[in-house]
Amino acid sequence: MQSFELDKKDVQKIKAALAEGTGALENLLPDYHPSEIAILFEGLTKEERETIINLLDSSQASEVLSEMAEETHPEELLLTLDPEKRTGIVEELDYDDATDLIAQLDEAEQNEILDELNEEDASHIRSLLNYPEDTAGGLMNTRVIKIPELLIKKDAIDEIIRQSEDMEEFYTVYVVDQKDIFQGIVSLKDIIKSRPEARIADLVVKDAVFVQHDTDQEEVARLISQYNLSSIPVVDQHMKLLGRVTFDDVIDVLEEENTEDILKISGVSEDEELSGNWKEAVKSRLPWLVINLGTAFLASSVVRYFEPTIARIAVLSAYMTIIAGMGGNAATQALAVTVRRISLYDLTDNQAYRTVLKEFTVGLINGAVTGLIVFLFALFFDANTMLGLVIFLAMTGNLLIAGVTGAGIPLVLKRVGIDPAIASSIIITTFTDVFGFLFLLGLASQLLL
C-alpha cells in the first residue's frame, strides 16, 4: 500500500460528488480512509469540508479532524458544526487530540464547547489546557491503564479489562501505590505468564523511563526514540501519575520540530504557515531579508576597498562569485549537520570541540580539492599560474572558514541561549562572503600587482 498524497483527480471526484448531491458523496466517501479525507480537505473550501464532516459519523469525523493539518484550521471547522454533532465528535477524540483542537479557540469558544460535554470529559480537557502545548503535559493523554501494586494477578486482570473498555488501545500498564504515586510499569505478558497468586508489586519494573509534566516535547521525543518505547508516563513533581505520551504524538512532534528547524535555517519565521497566503509570507520573510541586506553591505564594503585591484585585474570579478558561492554552500552543509546534531544530542564541551575539528578538516580537504580544480581552470583559460595560485588559496581558506563557522557559530549561539537555527545562516553567510572576497582580493593585491 502506497502513501496517499493530495491529487487533483481525487479532489475533482469529491467536488463532482458534492455537486451531484448527498447520495453521490455517501457512495464515494467510503473509498477513502479518514486520514486521506483530511489530506483532501486541503483542496476543498470551508463549506465543502463542513458538508463532508456532517455526512460522516462521529467516529469517522473525529479521525478526520485529528488528522487535519494545523494550517487547515480544524478547530474552525469544529466550531461551525451544530452542538450535538460537535459534542459527539469531541467525545470520540482522545483527550490529547481534543485538547489540541480546543486550545486553538479563544476562551469563550472553548467554554462553549466544554459546557456541552459531560463533566468527566470536560474536566480532563480543562486540566490539559493548563499545560503549555510544547511540553509533555501538553502532549499527554490522561487516559491510562493503571493498577495498584498490591493487587494479585486475577484482580489486576479484572481491573485492566474494566479500564480498557474506554480505551481504543493501550501499550503499557502503569503501576501506582495507594496515593497514585508512580511505581513503574508491568507488561501484560508478564502478568499473564505469572503464577495465579503473584502480586503486581513483584512484577513491576521500577526503573522505567518517565518524564515530568514540564519536560520539553523534544526531550520527550528523544527519550521515546532512544529507549524504543511505545509510550512514556508523565508525572508531576511529586511523582503522581498524570498521563502518558504515545509514539504517534511523538511522530507529529518530530515532524513539527524538523519543519521548524528547516524554516529557521532558511531565514523563515516558524510563524509562517506552509499553506499561508503571500501577505503572511512577506511579513515572515522580509525582516530577515532586511537584516541579510545589512550584512551584504559589509561584504560589498570589502569589494569597494579593493576597487583599484579589480580595475587592474578585471578577471577577478568572474572568480569572486565562485569563491563566495562555494563558501556559502559549504557553510550551509556544516550548519545543517551541526544544528541537527544539537537538536538530537546535548553536546558536551569535548563533543562540541570534536564537531568543530571535524568540520575544520572537511573544509580544509574540500577547499583544497575544489581550489585545485579552479586553479587548473585558471591555468588553462587564463594562462596565469599566479592567478591560479591566488584562487586556490582563496578557495581553500574560504571553505576552511565555512566549515569552522558553520559548526562553531550554532554551538556558540546554543551556549549563550540563542536558538542556533534562527541567526546562524545570516552570520555564516556574512563570514563566507567577507572572507571569500578578502582572501581573493587581498592575495591578488599582494601577489599579482
LOVEX-757535 format. One record per residue (C-alpha): residue number from 1; residue in one letter; z negated, y, x negated. Coordinates in steps of 0.25 Angstrom, whole numbers. Layout:
REM LOVEX-757535
    i  aa      Z      Y      X
  NUM   a      Z      Y      X
...
This chain:
REM LOVEX-757535
    i  aa      Z      Y      X
    1   m      0      0      0
    2   q      4     14     -6
    3   s     -4     26     -4
    4   f      0     35      7
    5   e      6     49      4
    6   l     10     61     12
    7   d     24     58     17
    8   k     33     68     25
    9   k     39     56     33
   10   d     25     52     37
   11   v     21     66     41
   12   q     35     67     49
   13   k     31     54     56
   14   i     18     59     60
   15   k     24     73     65
   16   a     34     66     73
   17   a     24     57     80
   18   l     16     70     82
   19   a     28     76     89
   20   e     30     63     98
   21   g     16     63    103
   22   t      3     55    103
   23   g      9     41    105
   24   a     18     42     93
   25   l      7     47     84
   26   e     -2     36     89
   27   n      8     26     85
   28   l     11     32     71
   29   l     -3     35     66
   30   p     -8     20     65
   31   d      3     19     54
   32   y     -6     28     45
   33   h    -19     26     39
   34   p    -29     37     41
   35   s    -29     41     27
   36   e    -13     42     28
   37   i    -15     51     40
   38   a    -24     60     32
   39   i    -13     62     22
   40   l     -2     64     33
   41   f    -11     75     38
   42   e     -7     84     26
   43   g      7     85     32
   44   l      2     88     46
   45   t     -2    100     54
   46   k    -17    102     58
   47   e    -12    100     73
   48   e     -5     87     69
   49   r    -17     82     62
   50   e    -26     85     74
   51   t    -17     77     83
   52   i    -17     65     74
   53   i    -32     65     72
   54   n    -34     65     87
   55   l    -26     53     89
   56   l    -34     45     78
   57   d    -47     38     82
   58   s    -59     44     76
   59   s    -60     33     65
   60   q    -45     36     60
   61   a    -47     51     62
   62   s    -59     51     53
   63   e    -52     43     42
   64   v    -40     53     42
   65   l    -50     65     41
   66   s    -57     59     30
   67   e    -45     57     22
   68   m    -38     70     24
   69   a    -36     79     12
   70   e    -46     91     12
   71   e    -34    100     11
   72   t    -30     96     25
   73   h    -44    100     31
   74   p    -48     88     39
   75   e    -61     96     43
   76   e    -52    106     51
   77   l    -45     94     58
   78   l    -58     88     62
   79   l    -63    101     68
   80   t    -51    102     77
   81   l    -54     89     84
   82   d    -61     88     97
   83   p    -76     86     95
   84   e    -76     71    100
   85   k    -65     67     91
   86   r    -71     75     79
   87   t    -85     68     81
   88   g    -78     54     81
   89   i    -71     57     68
   90   v    -83     63     61
   91   e    -92     51     65
   92   e    -81     41     59
   93   l    -81     48     46
   94   d    -91     44     35
   95   y   -102     55     33
   96   d    -96     60     20
   97   d    -82     61     25
   98   a    -87     68     38
   99   t    -95     78     29
  100   d    -83     81     20
  101   l    -75     85     33
  102   i    -86     93     40
  103   a    -90    100     27
  104   q    -77    107     27
  105   l    -80    114     40
  106   d    -89    127     42
  107   e   -103    125     46
  108   a   -100    128     61
  109   e    -89    118     62
  110   q    -98    107     54
  111   n   -109    109     64
  112   e    -99    108     76
  113   i    -95     94     71
  114   l   -108     89     67
  115   d   -114     93     80
  116   e   -104     83     87
  117   l   -109     71     78
  118   n   -121     62     81
  119   e   -134     66     74
  120   e   -133     55     63
  121   d   -119     59     58
  122   a   -121     74     59
  123   s   -134     72     51
  124   h   -127     64     40
  125   i   -115     74     39
  126   r   -124     86     39
  127   s   -132     81     27
  128   l   -120     78     19
  129   l   -115     92     22
  130   n   -126     97     14
  131   y   -121     91      1
  132   p   -110     98     -8
  133   e    -97     91     -6
  134   d    -95     88    -21
  135   t   -108     81    -23
  136   a   -112     66    -20
  137   g   -119     71     -7
  138   g   -106     78     -2
  139   l    -99     65     -5
  140   m   -108     55      0
  141   n   -109     47     14
  142   t   -123     45     19
  143   r   -119     32     26
  144   v   -124     22     16
  145   i   -129      7     17
  146   k   -144      8     12
  147   i   -155     -3     13
  148   p   -169     -3     10
  149   e   -173    -10     -3
  150   l   -184    -18      4
  151   l   -174    -26     13
  152   i   -171    -40     11
  153   k   -157    -46     12
  154   k   -156    -49     27
  155   d   -162    -35     31
  156   a   -153    -28     21
  157   i   -140    -34     26
  158   d   -144    -31     40
  159   e   -147    -16     36
  160   i   -133    -16     29
  161   i   -126    -21     41
  162   r   -133    -11     50
  163   q   -130      1     41
  164   s   -115     -3     39
  165   e   -112     -2     54
  166   d   -110     13     52
  167   m   -102     12     39
  168   e    -87      8     37
  169   e    -90      3     23
  170   f   -100      3     12
  171   y   -101     -2     -2
  172   t   -115     -2     -7
  173   v   -129     -4     -1
  174   y   -139      6     -5
  175   v   -154      3     -7
  176   v   -165     12     -3
  177   d   -180     12     -2
  178   q   -189     16     10
  179   k   -187     30      7
  180   d   -172     29      6
  181   i   -172     31     -9
  182   f   -160     25    -16
  183   q   -164     12    -24
  184   g   -150      6    -27
  185   i   -138     -2    -22
  186   v   -136    -16    -18
  187   s   -123    -23    -15
  188   l   -120    -31     -2
  189   k   -116    -43    -11
  190   d   -130    -43    -18
  191   i   -137    -43     -4
  192   i   -128    -54      2
  193   k   -130    -63    -10
  194   s   -145    -61    -11
  195   r   -156    -70     -6
  196   p   -160    -69      9
  197   e   -174    -63      4
  198   a   -168    -54     -6
  199   r   -173    -39     -6
  200   i   -163    -28     -7
  201   a   -173    -22    -18
  202   d   -170    -34    -27
  203   l   -155    -32    -25
  204   v   -153    -17    -27
  205   v   -146    -11    -39
  206   k   -155      0    -43
  207   d   -147      7    -54
  208   a   -136     11    -44
  209   v   -128     23    -47
  210   f   -131     35    -37
  211   v   -129     50    -36
  212   q   -137     62    -32
  213   h   -132     69    -19
  214   d   -128     81    -28
  215   t   -120     73    -38
  216   d   -106     79    -40
  217   q    -95     72    -34
  218   e    -88     70    -47
  219   e   -100     63    -53
  220   v   -101     54    -40
  221   a    -86     50    -42
  222   r    -89     47    -57
  223   l   -101     38    -54
  224   i    -93     30    -43
  225   s    -81     29    -53
  226   q    -90     25    -65
  227   y    -98     15    -58
  228   n    -87      9    -49
  229   l    -95     12    -36
  230   s    -90     11    -22
  231   s   -101     21    -18
  232   i   -113     29    -24
  233   p   -126     32    -18
  234   v   -131     47    -16
  235   v   -145     50    -17
  236   d   -154     63    -17
  237   q   -163     68    -28
  238   h   -174     58    -22
  239   m   -164     46    -23
  240   k   -163     45     -8
  241   l   -150     39     -4
  242   l   -141     49      3
  243   g   -128     42      4
  244   r   -116     37     -4
  245   v   -103     41    -10
  246   t    -92     31     -9
  247   f    -80     29    -19
  248   d    -70     35     -9
  249   d    -77     48     -9
  250   v    -76     48    -24
  251   i    -61     46    -24
  252   d    -60     59    -16
  253   v    -69     66    -26
  254   l    -61     61    -38
  255   e    -48     66    -31
  256   e    -54     79    -28
  257   e    -60     81    -42
  258   n    -47     77    -49
  259   t    -39     87    -40
  260   e    -49     98    -43
  261   d    -48     96    -58
  262   i    -33     95    -57
  263   l    -32    108    -49
  264   k    -42    115    -59
  265   i    -35    111    -71
  266   s    -22    117    -65
  267   g    -30    130    -62
  268   v    -30    128    -47
  269   s    -43    130    -39
  270   e    -49    118    -33
  271   d    -50    126    -20
  272   e    -35    125    -19
  273   e    -31    114     -9
  274   l    -19    105    -13
  275   s    -13    108      1
  276   g    -17    122      2
  277   n     -7    134      4
  278   w     -1    143     -6
  279   k    -11    154     -4
  280   e    -23    145     -8
  281   a    -15    140    -20
  282   v    -13    155    -24
  283   k    -27    158    -22
  284   s    -32    146    -30
  285   r    -22    147    -42
  286   l    -19    162    -44
  287   p    -33    165    -51
  288   w    -31    154    -61
  289   l    -17    159    -64
  290   v    -22    173    -66
  291   i    -33    168    -76
  292   n    -22    160    -83
  293   l    -13    173    -83
  294   g    -24    180    -91
  295   t    -25    169   -101
  296   a    -10    169   -102
  297   f    -10    183   -107
  298   l    -19    179   -118
  299   a     -9    169   -123
  300   s      2    180   -121
  301   s     -6    189   -130
  302   v     -5    179   -141
  303   v     10    179   -140
  304   r     11    195   -139
  305   y      3    195   -152
  306   f     13    187   -159
  307   e     25    194   -153
  308   p     31    198   -167
  309   t     31    183   -171
  310   i     38    179   -158
  311   a     48    191   -160
  312   r     52    186   -174
  313   i     52    171   -171
  314   a     57    170   -157
  315   v     58    155   -156
  316   l     42    154   -156
  317   s     43    159   -141
  318   a     50    146   -138
  319   y     39    137   -144
  320   m     27    145   -138
  321   t     29    139   -125
  322   i     30    125   -131
  323   i     17    127   -138
  324   a      9    133   -127
  325   g     15    123   -116
  326   m     11    111   -125
  327   g     -3    117   -127
  328   g     -5    119   -113
  329   n     -1    105   -109
  330   a     -9     98   -120
  331   a    -21    106   -116
  332   t    -19    103   -101
  333   q    -19     88   -105
  334   a    -32     89   -113
  335   l    -38     97   -102
  336   a    -35     87    -91
  337   v    -41     76    -98
  338   t    -53     83   -102
  339   v    -56     88    -88
  340   r    -54     74    -83
  341   r    -64     69    -93
  342   i    -74     80    -90
  343   s    -73     76    -75
  344   l    -75     61    -77
  345   y    -86     62    -88
  346   d    -98     71    -92
  347   l    -93     72   -107
  348   t   -103     72   -118
  349   d   -102     82   -130
  350   n    -97     71   -138
  351   q    -86     67   -127
  352   a    -82     81   -126
  353   y    -80     82   -141
  354   r    -72     70   -141
  355   t    -63     75   -130
  356   v    -60     88   -137
  357   l    -58     80   -150
  358   k    -48     70   -143
  359   e    -40     82   -137
  360   f    -40     89   -151
  361   t    -34     76   -157
  362   v    -24     75   -145
  363   g    -20     89   -146
  364   l    -18     88   -161
  365   i     -9     76   -161
  366   n     -1     81   -149
  367   g      1     94   -155
  368   a      6     89   -168
  369   v     16     79   -161
  370   t     21     90   -151
  371   g     21    100   -163
  372   l     29     91   -171
  373   i     39     89   -160
  374   v     41    105   -159
  375   f     41    106   -174
  376   l     53     97   -174
  377   f     59    104   -163
  378   a     58    118   -170
  379   l     63    112   -183
  380   f     76    106   -176
  381   f     79    118   -167
  382   d     73    130   -175
  383   a     75    124   -189
  384   n     62    131   -193
  385   t     51    122   -199
  386   m     40    132   -200
  387   l     43    135   -185
  388   g     41    121   -182
  389   l     28    120   -190
  390   v     22    132   -183
  391   i     26    126   -169
  392   f     20    112   -174
  393   l      7    119   -178
  394   a      6    127   -165
  395   m      9    115   -156
  396   t     -2    107   -164
  397   g    -12    118   -163
  398   n    -10    121   -149
  399   l    -11    107   -144
  400   l    -23    105   -152
  401   i    -29    118   -145
  402   a    -24    112   -132
  403   g    -32     99   -134
  404   v    -45    105   -138
  405   t    -45    116   -127
  406   g    -40    106   -116
  407   a    -52     97   -119
  408   g    -62    107   -125
  409   i    -61    118   -114
  410   p    -64    110   -102
  411   l    -76    104   -109
  412   v    -82    117   -113
  413   l    -80    122    -99
  414   k    -87    110    -93
  415   r    -98    112   -103
  416   v   -101    127    -98
  417   g   -100    123    -84
  418   i    -86    127    -80
  419   d    -76    117    -73
  420   p    -67    113    -84
  421   a    -55    111    -75
  422   i    -55    125    -70
  423   a    -54    134    -82
  424   s    -49    124    -93
  425   s    -34    125    -90
  426   i    -33    140    -91
  427   i    -41    141   -104
  428   i    -33    130   -111
  429   t    -20    136   -107
  430   t    -25    149   -114
  431   f    -29    141   -126
  432   t    -16    134   -128
  433   d     -7    146   -125
  434   v    -14    155   -134
  435   f    -16    145   -146
  436   g     -2    140   -144
  437   f      4    154   -145
  438   l     -6    157   -156
  439   f     -3    145   -165
  440   l     12    146   -163
  441   l     14    161   -165
  442   g      3    163   -175
  443   l      8    152   -184
  444   a     22    157   -183
  445   s     17    171   -187
  446   q     11    165   -199
  447   l     21    154   -203
  448   l     35    159   -198
  449   l     34    174   -201
